[in-house]
Amino acid sequence: MERFIVLGLLLNGVQMGLTSTYLTDWNMVGSRLTQPTCVDIPQNLTLCHGIGYTQMRLPNLLGHDTMIEVAQQAGPWVPLFNLKCHPDTQLFLCSLFSPVCLDRPIYPCRSLCEAVRQGCERRMNIYGYPWPDMVRCDQFPLDNDMCIAVQSPIDGEPAPCVACNQPDTYENMIDNFCRADFVIKTRVRKLRNEELRFKKAKIFKMKEDVVTKADLKKPVFEHPNMSKCCGELIGKLDVRGRVLVMGIKKKNSLFPTLIIPWVNSNKVIRKARKTMKKFDCSNPKVFSSTMITTSKIPVQVGMKKKARRRRPGHRRGRKEIPNVRQGASVPCAGCNEPKTLENLVDKYCTAEYVIKTRIQRIKNDKMKCKRSRLVKLREGSTAREELVTPTFTHPNMTECCGNMLETMEDKKKRVVIMGEKSETYLKTSLVVPWGSNKKLIKRMIRVAKKKGCSSR
C-alpha cells in the first residue's frame, strides 16, 4: 500500500501543462478520441480495486471505453499479479487498465515496464505466454517527472529473504511447485548460527537424480542472512512450527525458494495441496488452464463476490478453444456456459431433459452421475430409465468439466444438467453447479414455466 501512497503523491505533483501533441504521440497504446470521464473503480475489478485511489479514467490507456470491456480484458492478468513475480506488477497494470482520474493521462515509465517484464516474462514464457504486444515497453516514455517510475526495486535480495517473504496465493504455490526440486511439509527445529534446521519431513515432491530421501530426512538450510531474512517468519509460527517448504539443490546444498506457514484452516494451501497430488508440470497448457480457471477473474459489472466458483470469460458464440489471454470462454460440454437467467431459460426450453444429480466422477471424457431427480423430460426423446443413474459423453468432457469438478466447494458435487440424446449416448448442453447457483436455477424454472417455451 505504501507504493500507492507514493503514487498518489507523485500524481498530485505532476505538472498539468501537457500538450495535445503528447496524447497524439501515444496513440499506439490504444487512446481513442472519446471524451474522457471519471468513474468509480468497481469491486469486481479484482486486479485494481483498493489500490489507493477510488476513481479511474475512461477510456483507459489501453483504449477500453466501458467497464465491462475493462473487466473482461483485465481478468486474465489476475493470475500474473497473484504470481508476485515483481512487486510493482499491480502498479504497472493498473496504471494502464484503471489510470487515476486527472485532466491528462499519466503513463508508466519505460523503466517500470521493463522491470516488471524482466521479473515476469521468463515465467510467462515457461507456460506458453509471450509478453503481449499491447504492453510493449518501447511504447512508454523514458523516466521523467510526468510518468510513474519503479517503486520497489528487488535486485540483490538474498535467497532466504525471497523464500521467507513469498505470498501464499494459489498461483504462486503451484508455480513454485513446478520449478522446485523438492517440496516438503515439515516442522522447524531451530534457527541458530545462520542455519535453519527442520525435523522429519513429509515429501510431496522429489526430483529423481537430483534430490535423495537422505537429503530431505532432516533438511538444513544455511545462509549468511538466514536469521535476518527468516527470523520474523519463524517467530510467528504456531507451537507446532509447521511449514510448507519448496527449494532446489545446487552443489550438494539445499536452497529454499518458498517457506510459508502450514495452517490447516488455510483454504488456499489445502486447494494447492490437492492440485499438487495430480498436477502435470511438464504440460504448460495444463498449468495455464489451471491458473486461469481457478483465479478470481471478473467479467461482468455487478458480479457476486464468490467469483471463484464461476468460470472465466462468459462470451457466447465461440465453439473453438480460444486464446485465454483475451478473456474468452470455452463452451464445450456445457460446463463453461454463461450463468445468466436468459441463457439458462433458453437452454431449459431447448433441452430434451433437465435433471438434478450428483457427479460421481469424470474420467475418459465421460461424466458418471449418481441417482438423479427428473425436472423436465420431453416426451418421446429419452427413456426415464437412462436418466436414473446417467453417464454423459463428450469428446472434451475431461478437459472442459474436470476443473469445474475440482473447484466445486459443494462436497456432494450437486449439479443441474440439461441436454439431449444422440443416437448412442447422452449429451450435455449445460452443466450448472447447484450450490452457487441455487437461487438462479429456481428462478429460471419459475420463469420458464410461467412464460412457457413455445415462443422461444
C-alpha positions in Angstrom: 0.0 0.0 0.0 3.0 2.3 0.6 3.9 2.4 -3.0 0.3 3.5 -3.9 0.6 6.4 -1.4 3.9 7.3 -3.1 2.0 7.1 -6.4 -0.7 9.4 -5.1 1.9 12.0 -4.0 3.6 11.7 -7.4 0.4 12.2 -9.3 -0.6 15.2 -7.2 2.7 16.9 -8.0 2.6 16.2 -11.8 2.7 19.2 -14.0 -0.5 19.6 -15.8 0.9 21.5 -18.8 0.9 18.6 -21.2 0.1 19.4 -24.8 -2.4 17.7 -27.1 0.6 16.6 -29.1 1.6 14.4 -26.2 -1.7 12.5 -26.4 -1.3 12.1 -30.2 2.2 10.6 -29.8 0.8 7.8 -27.7 -1.9 6.5 -30.0 -0.1 3.3 -30.2 -1.3 2.2 -26.7 -4.9 2.5 -27.8 -6.0 6.1 -26.9 -9.3 6.9 -28.5 -10.9 10.3 -29.3 -13.8 9.5 -26.8 -14.2 12.3 -24.3 -12.6 11.0 -21.0 -14.8 10.7 -17.9 -14.2 9.7 -14.3 -15.9 6.6 -12.9 -15.6 4.7 -9.7 -13.4 1.6 -9.7 -15.9 -1.3 -9.1 -15.3 -4.1 -6.5 -15.5 -6.7 -9.2 -12.4 -5.3 -10.9 -10.3 -7.6 -8.8 -7.0 -6.5 -10.3 -7.2 -2.8 -9.4 -9.8 -2.4 -6.6 -8.4 -1.0 -3.4 -5.1 0.3 -4.9 -5.1 3.7 -3.2 -7.5 5.8 -5.3 -11.2 5.2 -5.9 -11.8 6.7 -9.4 -10.4 5.9 -12.8 -10.3 7.5 -16.2 -12.4 6.1 -19.1 -11.3 5.4 -21.8 -8.3 4.0 -20.1 -4.8 4.0 -21.5 -5.4 0.8 -23.5 -8.5 2.2 -25.3 -11.2 0.4 -23.3 -14.2 2.7 -23.1 -16.7 0.6 -21.0 -16.3 -1.0 -17.6 -17.4 -4.4 -18.9 -14.6 -4.3 -21.5 -12.1 -3.2 -18.8 -13.1 -6.1 -16.6 -13.0 -8.7 -19.4 -9.5 -7.6 -20.6 -8.1 -7.1 -17.1 -9.3 -10.5 -15.8 -6.7 -12.8 -17.4 -3.9 -10.6 -15.8 -5.1 -11.6 -12.3 -3.0 -14.8 -12.3 0.1 -12.9 -13.3 -0.5 -10.5 -10.4 -1.0 -13.4 -8.0 2.3 -15.0 -9.1 4.0 -11.9 -7.5 6.8 -12.1 -10.0 7.6 -8.4 -9.4 6.2 -6.2 -6.5 5.2 -3.5 -9.0 3.2 -5.7 -11.3 -0.1 -4.3 -10.0 1.1 -0.8 -10.1 2.1 -1.2 -13.8 -1.0 -3.0 -14.9 -3.4 -0.7 -13.1 -1.7 2.5 -14.4 -3.0 1.2 -17.8 -6.3 -0.6 -17.0 -7.5 1.9 -14.4 -5.5 5.1 -14.6 -6.1 7.7 -12.0 -8.6 10.3 -13.0 -6.7 13.5 -13.9 -7.0 16.1 -16.6 -4.2 14.5 -18.5 -3.2 10.8 -18.7 -0.2 9.7 -16.7 1.7 6.8 -18.3 4.0 4.2 -16.7 7.7 5.0 -17.3 9.6 2.7 -19.6 11.8 1.6 -16.7 8.7 0.4 -14.8 7.5 -1.7 -17.7 11.0 -3.2 -18.2 11.3 -4.0 -14.5 8.0 -5.9 -14.5 8.8 -7.5 -17.7 12.2 -8.7 -16.5 10.6 -10.1 -13.4 7.7 -11.9 -15.1 8.4 -12.6 -18.7 10.5 -15.7 -18.1 7.8 -17.3 -16.0 5.2 -16.4 -18.6 7.2 -17.9 -21.4 7.5 -21.2 -19.4 3.7 -21.6 -19.6 3.4 -20.5 -23.3 2.5 -16.8 -22.9 4.9 -14.3 -24.5 5.0 -10.7 -23.3 1.9 -9.1 -25.0 2.5 -6.5 -27.8 -0.2 -4.3 -26.2 2.2 -3.5 -23.3 5.4 -3.4 -25.3 7.8 -1.3 -23.2 9.2 0.9 -26.0 5.8 2.5 -26.3 6.2 4.2 -22.9 8.2 7.3 -22.1 11.7 7.4 -20.7 11.8 8.3 -17.0 10.7 11.9 -16.3 8.6 13.8 -13.8 5.4 13.0 -15.8 5.4 9.2 -15.7 5.2 6.5 -13.0 8.6 5.1 -12.1 9.6 1.9 -10.3 8.7 1.9 -6.7 10.0 -1.5 -5.4 13.5 -2.4 -6.7 14.3 -6.1 -5.9 17.8 -6.5 -7.2 20.3 -8.3 -4.9 18.0 -9.8 -2.4 19.4 -12.9 -0.8 17.6 -16.2 -1.4 16.3 -16.7 2.1 14.6 -13.3 2.0 12.8 -14.2 -1.2 11.8 -17.6 0.2 10.5 -16.3 3.5 8.5 -13.4 2.1 6.5 -15.3 -0.5 2.8 -14.6 -0.9 0.5 -17.6 -0.1 -1.5 -17.3 -3.3 -2.6 -20.4 -5.1 -0.9 -19.4 -8.3 2.4 -18.7 -6.6 2.4 -22.0 -4.8 1.7 -24.0 -8.0 4.3 -22.1 -9.9 6.9 -22.7 -7.3 5.9 -26.3 -7.0 6.6 -26.8 -10.7 10.0 -25.1 -10.6 11.2 -26.8 -7.3 13.4 -29.8 -7.0 11.7 -30.8 -3.8 8.5 -29.9 -1.9 8.0 -31.0 1.8 5.8 -30.4 4.8 7.9 -30.2 7.9 8.4 -28.6 11.3 11.0 -26.1 12.3 13.6 -27.4 14.7 15.6 -24.3 15.3 17.1 -21.2 13.7 20.6 -20.6 15.0 24.0 -19.5 13.7 22.5 -18.7 10.3 21.2 -22.3 10.0 17.6 -23.2 9.7 17.1 -26.8 10.7 13.9 -28.9 10.3 12.6 -32.1 11.8 11.4 -35.1 9.9 9.7 -34.1 6.6 6.8 -35.4 4.7 7.7 -35.4 1.0 5.3 -34.1 -1.6 7.7 -33.9 -4.5 11.3 -35.1 -5.0 13.0 -34.8 -8.4 14.8 -38.0 -9.1 18.5 -38.0 -9.7 18.7 -34.5 -8.1 17.5 -34.9 -4.6 17.5 -38.0 -2.4 15.4 -39.0 0.6 18.6 -38.7 2.8 18.8 -35.0 1.8 15.2 -34.4 2.9 15.2 -36.6 6.1 16.1 -33.7 8.3 16.9 -30.8 5.9 19.1 -27.9 6.8 19.4 -24.5 5.0 22.5 -22.4 5.5 23.0 -18.7 4.5 24.7 -15.6 6.0 21.4 -13.8 6.0 19.2 -16.6 7.2 18.3 -15.1 10.7 17.7 -11.6 9.2 15.5 -13.0 6.4 13.5 -15.7 8.1 13.7 -14.8 11.8 10.4 -12.8 11.7 8.5 -15.6 9.9 9.8 -18.3 12.2 8.9 -16.2 15.2 5.2 -16.0 14.1 4.7 -19.8 13.7 2.4 -21.7 15.9 3.5 -24.1 18.7 3.9 -27.0 16.2 6.1 -24.8 13.9 4.7 -26.4 10.7 5.8 -25.0 7.3 5.5 -25.8 3.6 9.0 -25.7 2.1 10.0 -25.7 -1.6 13.5 -25.5 -2.9 16.3 -26.5 -5.2 19.6 -28.3 -4.9 22.9 -26.9 -6.1 26.4 -28.3 -5.5 25.2 -30.7 -2.8 23.4 -27.9 -0.8 19.7 -27.2 -0.4 18.4 -23.7 -1.1 14.8 -22.6 -0.3 12.6 -20.9 -2.8 9.4 -20.8 -0.7 8.7 -21.2 3.0 5.2 -20.4 4.3 3.4 -21.4 7.5 1.3 -24.5 7.2 -2.2 -23.8 8.6 -4.9 -26.4 8.2 -7.6 -23.7 8.1 -5.9 -22.0 5.1 -8.2 -23.0 2.2 -5.6 -21.8 -0.4 -3.0 -24.2 1.0 -5.5 -27.1 1.0 -6.5 -26.3 -2.6 -2.9 -26.1 -3.8 -2.0 -29.4 -2.0 -4.9 -31.1 -3.7 -3.7 -29.9 -7.1 -0.1 -30.9 -6.4 -1.1 -34.6 -6.0 -2.0 -35.0 -9.7 -0.6 -31.9 -11.4 1.4 -32.4 -14.6 4.1 -29.6 -14.6 5.5 -30.8 -17.9 2.5 -29.6 -19.8 2.4 -25.8 -19.8 -1.1 -25.7 -21.2 -2.4 -27.6 -18.2 -0.7 -25.0 -15.9 -2.1 -22.1 -17.9 -5.6 -23.5 -17.9 -5.4 -24.1 -14.1 -4.2 -20.6 -13.4 -7.0 -19.0 -15.5 -9.9 -21.2 -14.4 -9.2 -21.1 -10.7 -8.5 -17.4 -10.3 -10.9 -14.6 -9.5 -11.5 -13.2 -13.0 -14.4 -10.7 -13.2 -16.2 -10.5 -16.5 -19.4 -8.6 -15.7 -20.2 -5.5 -13.7 -22.2 -6.4 -10.6 -20.8 -9.9 -10.4 -21.1 -11.6 -7.0 -18.1 -11.8 -4.7 -18.0 -15.6 -4.9 -16.3 -15.3 -8.3 -14.0 -18.3 -7.6 -17.0 -20.6 -8.2 -17.6 -19.2 -11.6 -15.9 -19.9 -14.9 -13.8 -17.2 -16.7 -14.8 -15.4 -19.8 -18.6 -15.6 -20.3 -18.6 -14.8 -24.1 -21.0 -16.5 -26.4 -20.8 -17.8 -29.9 -17.3 -19.5 -29.9 -17.0 -23.2 -30.3 -13.3 -23.5 -30.6 -10.9 -23.2 -27.6 -9.9 -19.6 -27.7 -6.9 -17.6 -26.5 -7.4 -17.3 -22.7 -5.4 -14.1 -22.6 -8.4 -12.4 -24.4 -10.8 -13.5 -21.7 -12.9 -15.7 -23.9 -14.8 -18.8 -22.8 -14.5 -22.4 -23.7 -18.1 -23.5 -24.3 -17.6 -27.3 -24.6 -19.7 -29.9 -22.8 -21.8 -27.2 -21.3 -19.6 -26.6 -18.2 -18.4 -23.1 -19.2 -21.7 -21.6 -20.4 -22.7 -18.1 -19.1 -24.6 -18.3 -15.9 -27.2 -15.8 -16.8 -31.0 -16.1 -16.5 -31.6 -15.6 -20.2 -29.1 -18.3 -21.2 -30.4 -20.8 -18.6 -34.0 -20.3 -19.8 -33.0 -20.7 -23.4 -31.1 -23.9 -22.6 -34.0 -25.2 -20.5 -36.5 -24.7 -23.3 -34.4 -26.4 -26.0 -33.2 -29.3 -23.8 -34.8 -32.7 -24.1 -34.2 -33.4 -20.4 -33.3 -31.5 -17.3 -32.1 -33.3 -14.1 -30.7 -32.5 -10.7 -28.0 -35.0 -9.8 -24.6 -35.6 -8.2 -21.4 -36.1 -10.1 -19.6 -39.3 -9.1 -16.5 -38.9 -11.4 -15.3 -37.6 -14.7 -12.9 -39.9 -16.5 -12.1 -40.8 -20.1 -14.4 -38.0 -21.4 -17.3 -39.5 -19.5 -19.3 -38.0 -16.6 -20.8 -40.6 -14.4 -23.6 -39.4 -12.1 -25.4 -40.8 -9.1 -29.1 -41.1 -8.7 -30.9 -38.1 -10.2 -34.2 -36.3 -9.9 -36.1 -35.5 -13.1 -37.0 -31.8 -13.6 -38.1 -31.9 -17.2 -38.4 -34.7 -19.9 -39.7 -34.1 -23.4 -42.0 -36.9 -24.5 -40.5 -39.4 -26.9 -37.0 -38.2 -26.6 -35.2 -40.1 -23.8 -36.3 -43.1 -21.6 -36.6 -42.3 -17.9 -34.5 -45.4 -17.1 -31.5 -43.8 -18.8 -31.6 -40.8 -16.6 -31.8 -42.6 -13.2 -28.0 -43.0 -12.9 -26.9 -41.4 -16.2 -23.5 -41.3 -17.8 -22.8 -38.4 -20.2 -20.2 -38.5 -23.0 -18.4 -35.6 -24.8 -15.1 -35.6 -26.7 -13.8 -32.8 -24.4 -15.6 -33.8 -21.2 -12.5 -34.3 -19.0 -10.8 -31.2 -20.3 -13.8 -29.0 -20.1 -15.5 -30.2 -16.9 -12.6 -31.6 -14.9 -11.6 -28.2 -13.5 -15.2 -27.4 -12.6 -15.5 -30.6 -10.5 -12.2 -29.9 -8.7 -13.1 -26.4 -7.8 -16.6 -27.1 -6.6 -17.0 -26.4 -2.9 -20.2 -28.4 -2.6 -18.9 -31.7 -1.1 -21.9 -33.5 -2.6 -21.0 -32.3 -6.1 -24.6 -31.4 -6.9 -25.4 -30.1 -10.4 -28.3 -29.4 -12.7 -27.7 -30.9 -16.2 -29.6 -30.1 -19.4 -29.1 -31.9 -22.6 -30.3 -34.2 -25.3 -29.8 -37.8 -26.6 -27.8 -38.6 -29.7 -28.1 -42.0 -31.4 -26.0 -43.8 -28.9 -25.3 -41.7 -25.8 -26.5 -38.8 -23.6 -25.1 -35.3 -24.3 -24.9 -32.2 -22.1 -25.7 -28.7 -23.3 -25.4 -27.1 -19.8 -23.9 -28.2 -16.5 -24.5 -25.8 -13.6 -23.2 -26.3 -10.0 -26.2 -26.3 -7.7 -24.7 -24.8 -4.6 -23.5 -21.4 -6.0 -26.4 -21.0 -8.4 -29.4 -22.4 -6.4 -31.4 -19.2 -6.5 -30.7 -18.5 -10.1 -31.8 -22.1 -11.1 -35.0 -21.9 -9.2 -35.8 -18.5 -10.7 -35.1 -20.0 -14.2 -37.5 -22.8 -13.7 -40.2 -20.4 -12.5 -39.7 -18.1 -15.5 -39.7 -21.0 -18.0 -42.9 -22.4 -16.6 -44.7 -19.1 -16.3 -43.8 -17.7 -19.7 -43.6 -21.0 -21.5 -41.1 -22.1 -24.1 -43.3 -22.1 -27.2 -42.3 -18.6 -28.1 -38.6 -19.4 -27.9 
